[in-house]
Amino acid sequence: MLSIDLHKQLSHFKLDVQLRIHHELVVLLGRSGSGKTTLLNCIAGLSKPDGGTISIDDQCVYDGNRVFIPPQRRGVGYIFQDYALFPHMTVQKNVEYALTKSERAVQRNHVDAVLETLGISHLRKSKPREISGGEKQRVAVARALVRRPRVLLMDEPFSALDEWSKEEGYGLLESVQQDWQIPILLVTHNYREAERLGDRLIYMEEGRLC
Ligand SMILES: Nc1ncnc2c1ncn2[C@@H]1O[C@H](COP(=O)(O)OP(=O)(O)OP(=O)(O)O)[C@@H](O)[C@H]1O
């Protein structure tokens, strides 16, 4: 379970969120600038709240000034809107980048299995510029899953895709949800997408859930 109770002063309003997410897919909707990405960044450890607590599976990963577990040790998979792949690295290297050097040495079979499951093994030697948007998304999903995350965060992961690739992406997310049974928080501006994918839909307005 992901448990959040945090506040953070932003430029024009205060982010103030209390939320529990079980093994379900929660969709976060809200106007541009309402604080959705900042919330995801706080959960991932990329941004620091002013106070509160964040727990994942009963482990406290943030508690005011007392506890701050760094992003790489939180067990959070994060898929960004633009996927944030390294352009100079192959697909395989992009996925392996999520692992430490010693993990890479012993987990080669695991990396192979994740690439296989996501149907991108044949692209392992390709660079991001040589693959399609939908394939890039699969690489981003592979990179997020290869560390066996306890929570998955997705920030508008389908917005750059055409209708066909979106459908494939939805199918992929549905199978990830079924296989992994972890809390998933998905940000989208697309209501149809939210209705289709979400177990629960929540709205953010000026930093508050309503
Ligand atoms: N570290 C920060 N300190 C102060 N204000 C911030 C910080 N980060 C973001 N903001 C402000 O907080 C507000 C919310 O930004 P955020 O990117 O979280 O919104 P969003 O809902 O994800 O928007 P979009 O849907 O356009 O991606 C914006 O007004 C932004 O300028």
The ligand as an SDF file (V2000), in Angstrom:
LIG
                    3D

 31 33  0  0  0  0  0  0  0  0999 V2000
    9.5580   23.1640   -6.4600 N   0  0  0  0  0  0  0  0  0  0  0  0
    8.5440   24.0370   -6.6450 C   0  0  0  0  0  0  0  0  0  0  0  0
    8.4260   25.1220   -5.8590 N   0  0  0  0  0  0  0  0  0  0  0  0
    7.4120   25.9820   -6.0060 C   0  0  0  0  0  0  0  0  0  0  0  0
    6.4520   25.8620   -6.9450 N   0  0  0  0  0  0  0  0  0  0  0  0
    6.5300   24.8030   -7.7610 C   0  0  0  0  0  0  0  0  0  0  0  0
    7.5580   23.8140   -7.6570 C   0  0  0  0  0  0  0  0  0  0  0  0
    7.3750   22.8750   -8.6220 N   0  0  0  0  0  0  0  0  0  0  0  0
    6.2630   23.2450   -9.2900 C   0  0  0  0  0  0  0  0  0  0  0  0
    5.7570   24.3850   -8.7800 N   0  0  0  0  0  0  0  0  0  0  0  0
    4.5200   25.0840   -9.2110 C   0  0  0  0  0  0  0  0  0  0  0  0
    3.4590   24.2810   -8.7500 O   0  0  0  0  0  0  0  0  0  0  0  0
    2.3820   24.3000   -9.6610 C   0  0  0  0  0  0  0  0  0  0  0  0
    1.9910   22.8830  -10.0450 C   0  0  0  0  0  0  0  0  0  0  0  0
    2.9270   22.3450  -11.0030 O   0  0  0  0  0  0  0  0  0  0  0  0
    2.8190   20.8350  -11.4990 P   0  0  0  0  0  0  0  0  0  0  0  0
    3.8570   20.6580  -12.5720 O   0  0  0  0  0  0  0  0  0  0  0  0
    2.8910   19.9270  -10.3400 O   0  0  0  0  0  0  0  0  0  0  0  0
    1.3540   20.8240  -12.1170 O   0  0  0  0  0  0  0  0  0  0  0  0
    0.6360   19.7090  -13.0160 P   0  0  0  0  0  0  0  0  0  0  0  0
   -0.7370   19.5680  -12.4600 O   0  0  0  0  0  0  0  0  0  0  0  0
    1.4680   18.4980  -13.1110 O   0  0  0  0  0  0  0  0  0  0  0  0
    0.5690   20.4330  -14.4340 O   0  0  0  0  0  0  0  0  0  0  0  0
    0.5230   19.7840  -15.9280 P   0  0  0  0  0  0  0  0  0  0  0  0
   -0.7840   19.0610  -16.0110 O   0  0  0  0  0  0  0  0  0  0  0  0
    0.5810   20.9790  -16.8160 O   0  0  0  0  0  0  0  0  0  0  0  0
    1.7190   18.8920  -16.0720 O   0  0  0  0  0  0  0  0  0  0  0  0
    2.8050   25.1650  -10.8250 C   0  0  0  0  0  0  0  0  0  0  0  0
    2.2560   26.4540  -10.6330 O   0  0  0  0  0  0  0  0  0  0  0  0
    4.3210   25.1820  -10.7000 C   0  0  0  0  0  0  0  0  0  0  0  0
    4.8570   26.3850  -11.1980 O   0  0  0  0  0  0  0  0  0  0  0  0
  1  2  1  0
  2  3  1  0
  2  7  2  0
  3  4  2  0
  4  5  1  0
  5  6  2  0
  6  7  1  0
  6 10  1  0
  7  8  1  0
  8  9  2  0
  9 10  1  0
 10 11  1  0
 11 12  1  0
 11 30  1  0
 12 13  1  0
 13 14  1  0
 13 28  1  0
 14 15  1  0
 15 16  1  0
 16 17  2  0
 16 18  1  0
 16 19  1  0
 19 20  1  0
 20 21  2  0
 20 22  1  0
 20 23  1  0
 23 24  1  0
 24 25  2  0
 24 26  1  0
 24 27  1  0
 28 29  1  0
 28 30  1  0
 30 31  1  0
M  END
$$$$
